[in-house]
Amino acid sequence: MRRIIMFFTGLSIIFILIIKYFWVNTTEFWEYGQETGEIIFDLSVGYISAFIFYVLDIWIPEIKEKKKINKRLAIPLRRILNSLKQPIDEIIKKYSYDMETSFHDLSKVELDELVGKINLLGDEGYHHDMELNKPVSFLHSLTYNMIETNKYISQINELSAHLEIDLVEILDKIRNSNYHEHLELLNRVPTTVKILPGEVLDLSIYDYYLLFFELESFMKKK
């Protein structure tokens, strides 16, 4: 939209220059040439006046508002990135025997292989239950990160009137991801029922892993 506004502003300036310095000194080449020039000149001046009003009253305040919003978004977005990254880091730390395995260059095959080793209820997680004074299960650690992620997304969505559509789409993809859905389903399974190993998540966790980089890329641009 702003490109269109800038285009017509530039066009108006060109018309004014042509009419002011060339048209007025040229012999009329049709009957209403002078009147037409005056109309175009007046319209161009009016458009530029409206553009100046738009810049002062809308464009500049909008830029200032965006800067304020971006400052308010910085902390919750960084926390979402950490909540997305921590489970993968912990899976690598606990289940990878290759010291060169890195978060930033995992393939789907590698991540699926690591996730397939997880015993969701039998393995200790990376969070601690303060009341029981013992580590929670790996499933509960993954769930904790999901809850934290959704909490920060909710905080950001409170500013929905000022959010860029690209960010809204990324956050929606995270919150409504198959990975989150699978975790929620697993947490509804009664404790008396044996939960399958981590491969129950391998259909969704890699797409979730890629969302980290999508969000990170958006943040770098801003």
PyMOL commands that place a pseudoatom at each C-alpha (Angstrom):
pseudoatom trace, name=CA, resn=MET, resi=1, chain=A, elem=C, hetatm=0, pos=[0.000, 0.000, 0.000]
pseudoatom trace, name=CA, resn=ARG, resi=2, chain=A, elem=C, hetatm=0, pos=[2.773, 2.426, 0.897]
pseudoatom trace, name=CA, resn=ARG, resi=3, chain=A, elem=C, hetatm=0, pos=[4.505, 1.708, -2.406]
pseudoatom trace, name=CA, resn=ILE, resi=4, chain=A, elem=C, hetatm=0, pos=[1.352, 2.815, -4.231]
pseudoatom trace, name=CA, resn=ILE, resi=5, chain=A, elem=C, hetatm=0, pos=[1.173, 5.991, -2.115]
pseudoatom trace, name=CA, resn=MET, resi=6, chain=A, elem=C, hetatm=0, pos=[4.843, 6.754, -2.834]
pseudoatom trace, name=CA, resn=PHE, resi=7, chain=A, elem=C, hetatm=0, pos=[4.311, 6.094, -6.557]
pseudoatom trace, name=CA, resn=PHE, resi=8, chain=A, elem=C, hetatm=0, pos=[1.446, 8.599, -6.816]
pseudoatom trace, name=CA, resn=THR, resi=9, chain=A, elem=C, hetatm=0, pos=[3.384, 11.129, -4.727]
pseudoatom trace, name=CA, resn=GLY, resi=10, chain=A, elem=C, hetatm=0, pos=[6.307, 10.896, -7.123]
pseudoatom trace, name=CA, resn=LEU, resi=11, chain=A, elem=C, hetatm=0, pos=[3.920, 11.168, -10.071]
pseudoatom trace, name=CA, resn=SER, resi=12, chain=A, elem=C, hetatm=0, pos=[2.343, 14.290, -8.558]
pseudoatom trace, name=CA, resn=ILE, resi=13, chain=A, elem=C, hetatm=0, pos=[5.770, 15.935, -8.146]
pseudoatom trace, name=CA, resn=ILE, resi=14, chain=A, elem=C, hetatm=0, pos=[6.619, 15.153, -11.779]
pseudoatom trace, name=CA, resn=PHE, resi=15, chain=A, elem=C, hetatm=0, pos=[3.286, 16.644, -12.961]
pseudoatom trace, name=CA, resn=ILE, resi=16, chain=A, elem=C, hetatm=0, pos=[3.875, 19.823, -10.932]
pseudoatom trace, name=CA, resn=LEU, resi=17, chain=A, elem=C, hetatm=0, pos=[7.384, 20.265, -12.368]
pseudoatom trace, name=CA, resn=ILE, resi=18, chain=A, elem=C, hetatm=0, pos=[6.224, 19.628, -15.923]
pseudoatom trace, name=CA, resn=ILE, resi=19, chain=A, elem=C, hetatm=0, pos=[3.267, 22.009, -15.647]
pseudoatom trace, name=CA, resn=LYS, resi=20, chain=A, elem=C, hetatm=0, pos=[5.169, 24.713, -13.731]
pseudoatom trace, name=CA, resn=TYR, resi=21, chain=A, elem=C, hetatm=0, pos=[8.301, 24.841, -15.896]
pseudoatom trace, name=CA, resn=PHE, resi=22, chain=A, elem=C, hetatm=0, pos=[7.311, 23.420, -19.293]
pseudoatom trace, name=CA, resn=TRP, resi=23, chain=A, elem=C, hetatm=0, pos=[3.555, 23.377, -19.862]
pseudoatom trace, name=CA, resn=VAL, resi=24, chain=A, elem=C, hetatm=0, pos=[3.013, 27.079, -19.029]
pseudoatom trace, name=CA, resn=ASN, resi=25, chain=A, elem=C, hetatm=0, pos=[5.646, 28.105, -21.596]
pseudoatom trace, name=CA, resn=THR, resi=26, chain=A, elem=C, hetatm=0, pos=[4.240, 25.904, -24.340]
pseudoatom trace, name=CA, resn=THR, resi=27, chain=A, elem=C, hetatm=0, pos=[1.607, 26.957, -26.882]
pseudoatom trace, name=CA, resn=GLU, resi=28, chain=A, elem=C, hetatm=0, pos=[-1.710, 25.217, -26.260]
pseudoatom trace, name=CA, resn=PHE, resi=29, chain=A, elem=C, hetatm=0, pos=[-1.983, 22.214, -28.544]
pseudoatom trace, name=CA, resn=TRP, resi=30, chain=A, elem=C, hetatm=0, pos=[-5.680, 21.588, -27.828]
pseudoatom trace, name=CA, resn=GLU, resi=31, chain=A, elem=C, hetatm=0, pos=[-8.597, 23.800, -26.857]
pseudoatom trace, name=CA, resn=TYR, resi=32, chain=A, elem=C, hetatm=0, pos=[-8.638, 23.144, -23.099]
pseudoatom trace, name=CA, resn=GLY, resi=33, chain=A, elem=C, hetatm=0, pos=[-4.951, 22.563, -22.583]
pseudoatom trace, name=CA, resn=GLN, resi=34, chain=A, elem=C, hetatm=0, pos=[-4.500, 25.357, -20.052]
pseudoatom trace, name=CA, resn=GLU, resi=35, chain=A, elem=C, hetatm=0, pos=[-7.546, 24.325, -18.019]
pseudoatom trace, name=CA, resn=THR, resi=36, chain=A, elem=C, hetatm=0, pos=[-6.440, 20.681, -18.046]
pseudoatom trace, name=CA, resn=GLY, resi=37, chain=A, elem=C, hetatm=0, pos=[-2.989, 21.693, -16.841]
pseudoatom trace, name=CA, resn=GLU, resi=38, chain=A, elem=C, hetatm=0, pos=[-4.476, 23.744, -14.020]
pseudoatom trace, name=CA, resn=ILE, resi=39, chain=A, elem=C, hetatm=0, pos=[-6.687, 20.843, -12.930]
pseudoatom trace, name=CA, resn=ILE, resi=40, chain=A, elem=C, hetatm=0, pos=[-3.769, 18.381, -12.928]
pseudoatom trace, name=CA, resn=PHE, resi=41, chain=A, elem=C, hetatm=0, pos=[-1.608, 20.911, -11.070]
pseudoatom trace, name=CA, resn=ASP, resi=42, chain=A, elem=C, hetatm=0, pos=[-4.267, 21.484, -8.379]
pseudoatom trace, name=CA, resn=LEU, resi=43, chain=A, elem=C, hetatm=0, pos=[-4.873, 17.739, -7.978]
pseudoatom trace, name=CA, resn=SER, resi=44, chain=A, elem=C, hetatm=0, pos=[-1.124, 17.098, -7.672]
pseudoatom trace, name=CA, resn=VAL, resi=45, chain=A, elem=C, hetatm=0, pos=[-0.687, 19.828, -5.057]
pseudoatom trace, name=CA, resn=GLY, resi=46, chain=A, elem=C, hetatm=0, pos=[-3.712, 18.468, -3.159]
pseudoatom trace, name=CA, resn=TYR, resi=47, chain=A, elem=C, hetatm=0, pos=[-2.332, 14.922, -3.253]
pseudoatom trace, name=CA, resn=ILE, resi=48, chain=A, elem=C, hetatm=0, pos=[1.073, 16.032, -1.963]
pseudoatom trace, name=CA, resn=SER, resi=49, chain=A, elem=C, hetatm=0, pos=[-0.629, 17.995, 0.838]
pseudoatom trace, name=CA, resn=ALA, resi=50, chain=A, elem=C, hetatm=0, pos=[-2.589, 14.862, 1.764]
pseudoatom trace, name=CA, resn=PHE, resi=51, chain=A, elem=C, hetatm=0, pos=[0.644, 12.821, 1.644]
pseudoatom trace, name=CA, resn=ILE, resi=52, chain=A, elem=C, hetatm=0, pos=[2.380, 15.244, 4.037]
pseudoatom trace, name=CA, resn=PHE, resi=53, chain=A, elem=C, hetatm=0, pos=[-0.605, 14.978, 6.393]
pseudoatom trace, name=CA, resn=TYR, resi=54, chain=A, elem=C, hetatm=0, pos=[-0.450, 11.154, 6.134]
pseudoatom trace, name=CA, resn=VAL, resi=55, chain=A, elem=C, hetatm=0, pos=[3.288, 11.108, 6.960]
pseudoatom trace, name=CA, resn=LEU, resi=56, chain=A, elem=C, hetatm=0, pos=[2.927, 13.435, 9.964]
pseudoatom trace, name=CA, resn=ASP, resi=57, chain=A, elem=C, hetatm=0, pos=[-0.339, 12.086, 11.343]
pseudoatom trace, name=CA, resn=ILE, resi=58, chain=A, elem=C, hetatm=0, pos=[-0.185, 8.362, 10.521]
pseudoatom trace, name=CA, resn=TRP, resi=59, chain=A, elem=C, hetatm=0, pos=[3.127, 7.108, 9.134]
pseudoatom trace, name=CA, resn=ILE, resi=60, chain=A, elem=C, hetatm=0, pos=[5.547, 8.539, 11.737]
pseudoatom trace, name=CA, resn=PRO, resi=61, chain=A, elem=C, hetatm=0, pos=[3.305, 7.713, 14.766]
pseudoatom trace, name=CA, resn=GLU, resi=62, chain=A, elem=C, hetatm=0, pos=[2.876, 4.190, 13.361]
pseudoatom trace, name=CA, resn=ILE, resi=63, chain=A, elem=C, hetatm=0, pos=[6.646, 3.717, 13.105]
pseudoatom trace, name=CA, resn=LYS, resi=64, chain=A, elem=C, hetatm=0, pos=[7.069, 4.922, 16.705]
pseudoatom trace, name=CA, resn=GLU, resi=65, chain=A, elem=C, hetatm=0, pos=[4.293, 2.567, 17.856]
pseudoatom trace, name=CA, resn=LYS, resi=66, chain=A, elem=C, hetatm=0, pos=[5.930, -0.373, 16.056]
pseudoatom trace, name=CA, resn=LYS, resi=67, chain=A, elem=C, hetatm=0, pos=[9.224, 0.346, 17.803]
pseudoatom trace, name=CA, resn=LYS, resi=68, chain=A, elem=C, hetatm=0, pos=[7.462, 0.296, 21.179]
pseudoatom trace, name=CA, resn=ILE, resi=69, chain=A, elem=C, hetatm=0, pos=[5.680, -2.957, 20.301]
pseudoatom trace, name=CA, resn=ASN, resi=70, chain=A, elem=C, hetatm=0, pos=[8.923, -4.578, 19.109]
pseudoatom trace, name=CA, resn=LYS, resi=71, chain=A, elem=C, hetatm=0, pos=[10.575, -3.710, 22.439]
pseudoatom trace, name=CA, resn=ARG, resi=72, chain=A, elem=C, hetatm=0, pos=[7.672, -5.278, 24.316]
pseudoatom trace, name=CA, resn=LEU, resi=73, chain=A, elem=C, hetatm=0, pos=[7.835, -8.361, 22.079]
pseudoatom trace, name=CA, resn=ALA, resi=74, chain=A, elem=C, hetatm=0, pos=[11.571, -8.915, 22.421]
pseudoatom trace, name=CA, resn=ILE, resi=75, chain=A, elem=C, hetatm=0, pos=[11.532, -10.709, 25.804]
pseudoatom trace, name=CA, resn=PRO, resi=76, chain=A, elem=C, hetatm=0, pos=[8.512, -13.035, 25.260]
pseudoatom trace, name=CA, resn=LEU, resi=77, chain=A, elem=C, hetatm=0, pos=[9.758, -13.937, 21.761]
pseudoatom trace, name=CA, resn=ARG, resi=78, chain=A, elem=C, hetatm=0, pos=[13.200, -14.833, 23.112]
pseudoatom trace, name=CA, resn=ARG, resi=79, chain=A, elem=C, hetatm=0, pos=[11.525, -16.950, 25.789]
pseudoatom trace, name=CA, resn=ILE, resi=80, chain=A, elem=C, hetatm=0, pos=[9.468, -18.737, 23.144]
pseudoatom trace, name=CA, resn=LEU, resi=81, chain=A, elem=C, hetatm=0, pos=[12.671, -19.477, 21.227]
pseudoatom trace, name=CA, resn=ASN, resi=82, chain=A, elem=C, hetatm=0, pos=[14.224, -20.908, 24.393]
pseudoatom trace, name=CA, resn=SER, resi=83, chain=A, elem=C, hetatm=0, pos=[11.122, -23.030, 25.060]
pseudoatom trace, name=CA, resn=LEU, resi=84, chain=A, elem=C, hetatm=0, pos=[11.269, -24.362, 21.505]
pseudoatom trace, name=CA, resn=LYS, resi=85, chain=A, elem=C, hetatm=0, pos=[14.991, -25.079, 21.680]
pseudoatom trace, name=CA, resn=GLN, resi=86, chain=A, elem=C, hetatm=0, pos=[15.328, -26.594, 25.147]
pseudoatom trace, name=CA, resn=PRO, resi=87, chain=A, elem=C, hetatm=0, pos=[13.521, -29.919, 24.485]
pseudoatom trace, name=CA, resn=ILE, resi=88, chain=A, elem=C, hetatm=0, pos=[15.634, -30.619, 21.388]
pseudoatom trace, name=CA, resn=ASP, resi=89, chain=A, elem=C, hetatm=0, pos=[18.839, -29.664, 23.215]
pseudoatom trace, name=CA, resn=GLU, resi=90, chain=A, elem=C, hetatm=0, pos=[17.933, -31.984, 26.093]
pseudoatom trace, name=CA, resn=ILE, resi=91, chain=A, elem=C, hetatm=0, pos=[17.074, -34.839, 23.717]
pseudoatom trace, name=CA, resn=ILE, resi=92, chain=A, elem=C, hetatm=0, pos=[20.465, -34.423, 22.022]
pseudoatom trace, name=CA, resn=LYS, resi=93, chain=A, elem=C, hetatm=0, pos=[22.241, -34.254, 25.388]
pseudoatom trace, name=CA, resn=LYS, resi=94, chain=A, elem=C, hetatm=0, pos=[20.507, -37.337, 26.796]
pseudoatom trace, name=CA, resn=TYR, resi=95, chain=A, elem=C, hetatm=0, pos=[20.159, -39.634, 23.795]
pseudoatom trace, name=CA, resn=SER, resi=96, chain=A, elem=C, hetatm=0, pos=[22.963, -38.747, 21.385]
pseudoatom trace, name=CA, resn=TYR, resi=97, chain=A, elem=C, hetatm=0, pos=[26.294, -40.519, 21.738]
pseudoatom trace, name=CA, resn=ASP, resi=98, chain=A, elem=C, hetatm=0, pos=[27.831, -38.423, 18.985]
pseudoatom trace, name=CA, resn=MET, resi=99, chain=A, elem=C, hetatm=0, pos=[29.570, -35.397, 20.487]
pseudoatom trace, name=CA, resn=GLU, resi=100, chain=A, elem=C, hetatm=0, pos=[29.303, -33.579, 17.132]
pseudoatom trace, name=CA, resn=THR, resi=101, chain=A, elem=C, hetatm=0, pos=[25.516, -33.643, 17.049]
pseudoatom trace, name=CA, resn=SER, resi=102, chain=A, elem=C, hetatm=0, pos=[24.403, -30.017, 16.893]
pseudoatom trace, name=CA, resn=PHE, resi=103, chain=A, elem=C, hetatm=0, pos=[21.000, -28.394, 17.327]
pseudoatom trace, name=CA, resn=HIS, resi=104, chain=A, elem=C, hetatm=0, pos=[21.405, -26.210, 14.237]
pseudoatom trace, name=CA, resn=ASP, resi=105, chain=A, elem=C, hetatm=0, pos=[22.071, -28.953, 11.687]
pseudoatom trace, name=CA, resn=LEU, resi=106, chain=A, elem=C, hetatm=0, pos=[19.876, -31.870, 12.707]
pseudoatom trace, name=CA, resn=SER, resi=107, chain=A, elem=C, hetatm=0, pos=[18.317, -33.884, 9.909]
pseudoatom trace, name=CA, resn=LYS, resi=108, chain=A, elem=C, hetatm=0, pos=[14.850, -35.400, 10.229]
pseudoatom trace, name=CA, resn=VAL, resi=109, chain=A, elem=C, hetatm=0, pos=[16.360, -38.888, 10.279]
pseudoatom trace, name=CA, resn=GLU, resi=110, chain=A, elem=C, hetatm=0, pos=[18.737, -37.953, 13.116]
pseudoatom trace, name=CA, resn=LEU, resi=111, chain=A, elem=C, hetatm=0, pos=[16.023, -36.302, 15.215]
pseudoatom trace, name=CA, resn=ASP, resi=112, chain=A, elem=C, hetatm=0, pos=[13.555, -39.156, 14.656]
pseudoatom trace, name=CA, resn=GLU, resi=113, chain=A, elem=C, hetatm=0, pos=[16.224, -41.637, 15.732]
pseudoatom trace, name=CA, resn=LEU, resi=114, chain=A, elem=C, hetatm=0, pos=[16.907, -39.718, 18.948]
pseudoatom trace, name=CA, resn=VAL, resi=115, chain=A, elem=C, hetatm=0, pos=[13.217, -39.251, 19.747]
pseudoatom trace, name=CA, resn=GLY, resi=116, chain=A, elem=C, hetatm=0, pos=[12.625, -42.960, 19.206]
pseudoatom trace, name=CA, resn=LYS, resi=117, chain=A, elem=C, hetatm=0, pos=[14.922, -43.701, 22.165]
pseudoatom trace, name=CA, resn=ILE, resi=118, chain=A, elem=C, hetatm=0, pos=[12.790, -41.767, 24.663]
pseudoatom trace, name=CA, resn=ASN, resi=119, chain=A, elem=C, hetatm=0, pos=[10.798, -43.603, 27.297]
pseudoatom trace, name=CA, resn=LEU, resi=120, chain=A, elem=C, hetatm=0, pos=[8.329, -40.817, 27.976]
pseudoatom trace, name=CA, resn=LEU, resi=121, chain=A, elem=C, hetatm=0, pos=[7.304, -41.878, 31.491]
pseudoatom trace, name=CA, resn=GLY, resi=122, chain=A, elem=C, hetatm=0, pos=[10.285, -44.053, 32.417]
pseudoatom trace, name=CA, resn=ASP, resi=123, chain=A, elem=C, hetatm=0, pos=[13.079, -41.599, 31.663]
pseudoatom trace, name=CA, resn=GLU, resi=124, chain=A, elem=C, hetatm=0, pos=[13.939, -38.702, 33.948]
pseudoatom trace, name=CA, resn=GLY, resi=125, chain=A, elem=C, hetatm=0, pos=[13.174, -35.314, 32.499]
pseudoatom trace, name=CA, resn=TYR, resi=126, chain=A, elem=C, hetatm=0, pos=[15.157, -32.113, 32.729]
pseudoatom trace, name=CA, resn=HIS, resi=127, chain=A, elem=C, hetatm=0, pos=[12.848, -30.347, 35.209]
pseudoatom trace, name=CA, resn=HIS, resi=128, chain=A, elem=C, hetatm=0, pos=[12.572, -30.939, 38.941]
pseudoatom trace, name=CA, resn=ASP, resi=129, chain=A, elem=C, hetatm=0, pos=[9.434, -31.407, 41.030]
pseudoatom trace, name=CA, resn=MET, resi=130, chain=A, elem=C, hetatm=0, pos=[10.112, -29.201, 44.050]
pseudoatom trace, name=CA, resn=GLU, resi=131, chain=A, elem=C, hetatm=0, pos=[7.337, -30.745, 46.163]
pseudoatom trace, name=CA, resn=LEU, resi=132, chain=A, elem=C, hetatm=0, pos=[8.445, -34.333, 45.606]
pseudoatom trace, name=CA, resn=ASN, resi=133, chain=A, elem=C, hetatm=0, pos=[12.106, -33.314, 45.393]
pseudoatom trace, name=CA, resn=LYS, resi=134, chain=A, elem=C, hetatm=0, pos=[12.780, -35.480, 42.350]
pseudoatom trace, name=CA, resn=PRO, resi=135, chain=A, elem=C, hetatm=0, pos=[12.999, -35.104, 38.585]
pseudoatom trace, name=CA, resn=VAL, resi=136, chain=A, elem=C, hetatm=0, pos=[9.756, -35.310, 36.620]
pseudoatom trace, name=CA, resn=SER, resi=137, chain=A, elem=C, hetatm=0, pos=[9.331, -37.726, 33.701]
pseudoatom trace, name=CA, resn=PHE, resi=138, chain=A, elem=C, hetatm=0, pos=[10.577, -36.763, 30.258]
pseudoatom trace, name=CA, resn=LEU, resi=139, chain=A, elem=C, hetatm=0, pos=[6.965, -36.386, 29.106]
pseudoatom trace, name=CA, resn=HIS, resi=140, chain=A, elem=C, hetatm=0, pos=[6.274, -33.886, 31.874]
pseudoatom trace, name=CA, resn=SER, resi=141, chain=A, elem=C, hetatm=0, pos=[9.399, -31.897, 30.982]
pseudoatom trace, name=CA, resn=LEU, resi=142, chain=A, elem=C, hetatm=0, pos=[8.276, -31.679, 27.359]
pseudoatom trace, name=CA, resn=THR, resi=143, chain=A, elem=C, hetatm=0, pos=[4.816, -30.677, 28.551]
pseudoatom trace, name=CA, resn=TYR, resi=144, chain=A, elem=C, hetatm=0, pos=[6.260, -27.953, 30.788]
pseudoatom trace, name=CA, resn=ASN, resi=145, chain=A, elem=C, hetatm=0, pos=[7.986, -26.375, 27.770]
pseudoatom trace, name=CA, resn=MET, resi=146, chain=A, elem=C, hetatm=0, pos=[4.756, -26.538, 25.783]
pseudoatom trace, name=CA, resn=ILE, resi=147, chain=A, elem=C, hetatm=0, pos=[2.831, -24.790, 28.577]
pseudoatom trace, name=CA, resn=GLU, resi=148, chain=A, elem=C, hetatm=0, pos=[5.497, -22.084, 28.845]
pseudoatom trace, name=CA, resn=THR, resi=149, chain=A, elem=C, hetatm=0, pos=[5.455, -21.573, 25.086]
pseudoatom trace, name=CA, resn=ASN, resi=150, chain=A, elem=C, hetatm=0, pos=[1.667, -21.212, 24.996]
pseudoatom trace, name=CA, resn=LYS, resi=151, chain=A, elem=C, hetatm=0, pos=[1.784, -18.799, 27.945]
pseudoatom trace, name=CA, resn=TYR, resi=152, chain=A, elem=C, hetatm=0, pos=[4.160, -16.445, 26.146]
pseudoatom trace, name=CA, resn=ILE, resi=153, chain=A, elem=C, hetatm=0, pos=[2.155, -16.726, 22.928]
pseudoatom trace, name=CA, resn=SER, resi=154, chain=A, elem=C, hetatm=0, pos=[-0.948, -15.653, 24.872]
pseudoatom trace, name=CA, resn=GLN, resi=155, chain=A, elem=C, hetatm=0, pos=[0.929, -12.641, 26.234]
pseudoatom trace, name=CA, resn=ILE, resi=156, chain=A, elem=C, hetatm=0, pos=[1.949, -11.631, 22.732]
pseudoatom trace, name=CA, resn=ASN, resi=157, chain=A, elem=C, hetatm=0, pos=[-1.538, -12.149, 21.299]
pseudoatom trace, name=CA, resn=GLU, resi=158, chain=A, elem=C, hetatm=0, pos=[-2.851, -9.551, 23.712]
pseudoatom trace, name=CA, resn=LEU, resi=159, chain=A, elem=C, hetatm=0, pos=[-1.157, -7.068, 21.372]
pseudoatom trace, name=CA, resn=SER, resi=160, chain=A, elem=C, hetatm=0, pos=[-2.901, -8.591, 18.334]
pseudoatom trace, name=CA, resn=ALA, resi=161, chain=A, elem=C, hetatm=0, pos=[-4.048, -5.229, 16.935]
pseudoatom trace, name=CA, resn=HIS, resi=162, chain=A, elem=C, hetatm=0, pos=[-0.395, -4.238, 16.453]
pseudoatom trace, name=CA, resn=LEU, resi=163, chain=A, elem=C, hetatm=0, pos=[1.172, -7.560, 15.399]
pseudoatom trace, name=CA, resn=GLU, resi=164, chain=A, elem=C, hetatm=0, pos=[2.475, -8.218, 11.927]
pseudoatom trace, name=CA, resn=ILE, resi=165, chain=A, elem=C, hetatm=0, pos=[0.537, -10.916, 10.097]
pseudoatom trace, name=CA, resn=ASP, resi=166, chain=A, elem=C, hetatm=0, pos=[3.728, -12.979, 9.542]
pseudoatom trace, name=CA, resn=LEU, resi=167, chain=A, elem=C, hetatm=0, pos=[4.326, -13.189, 13.284]
pseudoatom trace, name=CA, resn=VAL, resi=168, chain=A, elem=C, hetatm=0, pos=[0.689, -14.067, 13.996]
pseudoatom trace, name=CA, resn=GLU, resi=169, chain=A, elem=C, hetatm=0, pos=[0.901, -16.938, 11.483]
pseudoatom trace, name=CA, resn=ILE, resi=170, chain=A, elem=C, hetatm=0, pos=[4.138, -18.300, 12.996]
pseudoatom trace, name=CA, resn=LEU, resi=171, chain=A, elem=C, hetatm=0, pos=[2.740, -18.194, 16.540]
pseudoatom trace, name=CA, resn=ASP, resi=172, chain=A, elem=C, hetatm=0, pos=[-0.475, -19.897, 15.383]
pseudoatom trace, name=CA, resn=LYS, resi=173, chain=A, elem=C, hetatm=0, pos=[1.571, -22.650, 13.742]
pseudoatom trace, name=CA, resn=ILE, resi=174, chain=A, elem=C, hetatm=0, pos=[3.474, -23.199, 16.992]
pseudoatom trace, name=CA, resn=ARG, resi=175, chain=A, elem=C, hetatm=0, pos=[0.438, -23.196, 19.268]
pseudoatom trace, name=CA, resn=ASN, resi=176, chain=A, elem=C, hetatm=0, pos=[-1.637, -25.417, 16.944]
pseudoatom trace, name=CA, resn=SER, resi=177, chain=A, elem=C, hetatm=0, pos=[1.224, -27.675, 15.914]
pseudoatom trace, name=CA, resn=ASN, resi=178, chain=A, elem=C, hetatm=0, pos=[0.786, -31.457, 15.755]
pseudoatom trace, name=CA, resn=TYR, resi=179, chain=A, elem=C, hetatm=0, pos=[3.565, -31.717, 18.337]
pseudoatom trace, name=CA, resn=HIS, resi=180, chain=A, elem=C, hetatm=0, pos=[1.541, -29.753, 20.907]
pseudoatom trace, name=CA, resn=GLU, resi=181, chain=A, elem=C, hetatm=0, pos=[-1.545, -31.764, 20.031]
pseudoatom trace, name=CA, resn=HIS, resi=182, chain=A, elem=C, hetatm=0, pos=[0.324, -35.052, 20.526]
pseudoatom trace, name=CA, resn=LEU, resi=183, chain=A, elem=C, hetatm=0, pos=[1.664, -33.938, 23.908]
pseudoatom trace, name=CA, resn=GLU, resi=184, chain=A, elem=C, hetatm=0, pos=[-1.807, -32.934, 25.063]
pseudoatom trace, name=CA, resn=LEU, resi=185, chain=A, elem=C, hetatm=0, pos=[-3.189, -36.317, 24.006]
pseudoatom trace, name=CA, resn=LEU, resi=186, chain=A, elem=C, hetatm=0, pos=[-0.381, -38.178, 25.769]
pseudoatom trace, name=CA, resn=ASN, resi=187, chain=A, elem=C, hetatm=0, pos=[-1.061, -36.281, 28.996]
pseudoatom trace, name=CA, resn=ARG, resi=188, chain=A, elem=C, hetatm=0, pos=[-4.697, -37.420, 28.920]
pseudoatom trace, name=CA, resn=VAL, resi=189, chain=A, elem=C, hetatm=0, pos=[-3.685, -41.085, 28.914]
pseudoatom trace, name=CA, resn=PRO, resi=190, chain=A, elem=C, hetatm=0, pos=[-4.361, -42.638, 32.376]
pseudoatom trace, name=CA, resn=THR, resi=191, chain=A, elem=C, hetatm=0, pos=[-1.222, -43.394, 34.361]
pseudoatom trace, name=CA, resn=THR, resi=192, chain=A, elem=C, hetatm=0, pos=[-2.248, -47.060, 34.456]
pseudoatom trace, name=CA, resn=VAL, resi=193, chain=A, elem=C, hetatm=0, pos=[-1.895, -47.291, 30.672]
pseudoatom trace, name=CA, resn=LYS, resi=194, chain=A, elem=C, hetatm=0, pos=[1.558, -47.927, 29.271]
pseudoatom trace, name=CA, resn=ILE, resi=195, chain=A, elem=C, hetatm=0, pos=[2.625, -45.070, 26.982]
pseudoatom trace, name=CA, resn=LEU, resi=196, chain=A, elem=C, hetatm=0, pos=[4.560, -45.947, 23.866]
pseudoatom trace, name=CA, resn=PRO, resi=197, chain=A, elem=C, hetatm=0, pos=[8.199, -44.816, 23.545]
pseudoatom trace, name=CA, resn=GLY, resi=198, chain=A, elem=C, hetatm=0, pos=[9.136, -41.457, 22.110]
pseudoatom trace, name=CA, resn=GLU, resi=199, chain=A, elem=C, hetatm=0, pos=[8.574, -42.533, 18.507]
pseudoatom trace, name=CA, resn=VAL, resi=200, chain=A, elem=C, hetatm=0, pos=[4.954, -41.533, 19.063]
pseudoatom trace, name=CA, resn=LEU, resi=201, chain=A, elem=C, hetatm=0, pos=[6.239, -37.951, 18.592]
pseudoatom trace, name=CA, resn=ASP, resi=202, chain=A, elem=C, hetatm=0, pos=[8.532, -38.502, 15.623]
pseudoatom trace, name=CA, resn=LEU, resi=203, chain=A, elem=C, hetatm=0, pos=[5.809, -37.579, 13.122]
pseudoatom trace, name=CA, resn=SER, resi=204, chain=A, elem=C, hetatm=0, pos=[5.481, -34.088, 14.538]
pseudoatom trace, name=CA, resn=ILE, resi=205, chain=A, elem=C, hetatm=0, pos=[8.627, -32.996, 16.365]
pseudoatom trace, name=CA, resn=TYR, resi=206, chain=A, elem=C, hetatm=0, pos=[10.763, -32.231, 13.282]
pseudoatom trace, name=CA, resn=ASP, resi=207, chain=A, elem=C, hetatm=0, pos=[8.175, -29.804, 11.897]
pseudoatom trace, name=CA, resn=TYR, resi=208, chain=A, elem=C, hetatm=0, pos=[8.112, -28.224, 15.357]
pseudoatom trace, name=CA, resn=TYR, resi=209, chain=A, elem=C, hetatm=0, pos=[11.911, -28.011, 15.311]
pseudoatom trace, name=CA, resn=LEU, resi=210, chain=A, elem=C, hetatm=0, pos=[11.741, -26.126, 11.988]
pseudoatom trace, name=CA, resn=LEU, resi=211, chain=A, elem=C, hetatm=0, pos=[9.369, -23.566, 13.529]
pseudoatom trace, name=CA, resn=PHE, resi=212, chain=A, elem=C, hetatm=0, pos=[12.252, -22.474, 15.774]
pseudoatom trace, name=CA, resn=PHE, resi=213, chain=A, elem=C, hetatm=0, pos=[14.204, -21.325, 12.721]
pseudoatom trace, name=CA, resn=GLU, resi=214, chain=A, elem=C, hetatm=0, pos=[11.145, -19.706, 11.156]
pseudoatom trace, name=CA, resn=LEU, resi=215, chain=A, elem=C, hetatm=0, pos=[10.604, -17.608, 14.275]
pseudoatom trace, name=CA, resn=GLU, resi=216, chain=A, elem=C, hetatm=0, pos=[14.321, -16.896, 14.653]
pseudoatom trace, name=CA, resn=SER, resi=217, chain=A, elem=C, hetatm=0, pos=[14.477, -15.697, 11.037]
pseudoatom trace, name=CA, resn=PHE, resi=218, chain=A, elem=C, hetatm=0, pos=[11.515, -13.352, 11.597]
pseudoatom trace, name=CA, resn=MET, resi=219, chain=A, elem=C, hetatm=0, pos=[13.179, -11.885, 14.701]
pseudoatom trace, name=CA, resn=LYS, resi=220, chain=A, elem=C, hetatm=0, pos=[16.485, -11.281, 12.900]
pseudoatom trace, name=CA, resn=LYS, resi=221, chain=A, elem=C, hetatm=0, pos=[14.684, -9.246, 10.240]
pseudoatom trace, name=CA, resn=LYS, resi=222, chain=A, elem=C, hetatm=0, pos=[13.201, -7.026, 12.963]
for i in range(1, 222): cmd.bond("trace and resi %d" % i, "trace and resi %d" % (i + 1))
show_as sticks, trace
zoom trace
